[in-house]
Amino acid sequence: MTDADAQLCAKNLESSSSAEGIDPSLASYVTKENLEAKASDDGTIKISIMGSEFPYSLSKAADGNWYITLS
């Protein structure tokens, strides 16, 4: 994961309705050093931020970007 990927992840999370109630200053913790991505067998990835697993998987869309999978 590149720094640009981490910044895009933070930006998309900030603008997402699923970010309601999350302190925007937490986005500063979304850095390459604090993120770990693990591939799942179903083609999605799971993200850990500073050792805490993000509760949703991410899926790569046709546009090449990764999006939160809510199902």
N, C-alpha and C positions, 0 to 999 in steps of 0.2 A: 504494500500500500504506500503510495506516494504522499508527500505533504499536501499536494493539490487534492488528492482523493479525500484526505482527512478534512481539509477545509470545506470541500463540497459536501461531505457528510454533515458537518456542523451546520452549514448554511441551510441545507435541505431540512434538517431536523428543526432548526429555528423557525422555518416558515411552515412547518407541518402542523396540522390541527392536533396531531398526537403529542405535540410539545406543550400544549396548554398546561399551565401550572409548573413548568420547568423554568428555573431561573436562567435567563439568557447568558449570564456570566459563566455558566457551566460549559458553554461552547468553547471557551478558551482551553479547556482540558482535552478537547478532541484534537490530538496531535498524533503524528506518526508513531512517536515513542509510547503513547498511552493506549494505542489501539492494537488489537490482535484479531485477525480474521481467520476463521477455520472453515474450510469447504465441507459441505454436507453431501451425502450421496445423492440427494435429489436436485443438485445443481444450485442450491442456495448457499449463502454463507451466514455464519453466526459471528457476531462481533462482541468482543470483550473490551470494555473501557476501564483501564486501570485495574484489571482483574475481575471486574464485575460484568457478568454476561448481560448484554442488551437483550430485552425480552422478545424482540422480533427478529426474524430472519430477513435477509436482503436477497432480492432476485434481480438478475441482470435483464433489462428490458431490451426490446428491439432497437432502441435508440442508443444502446451501448452504456447507458447509465444504470446504476444500482439503486433500487427502490425498496423501501420497507414493505415486507409482505405481512399483511394483517390477518391472513387466513390460517 
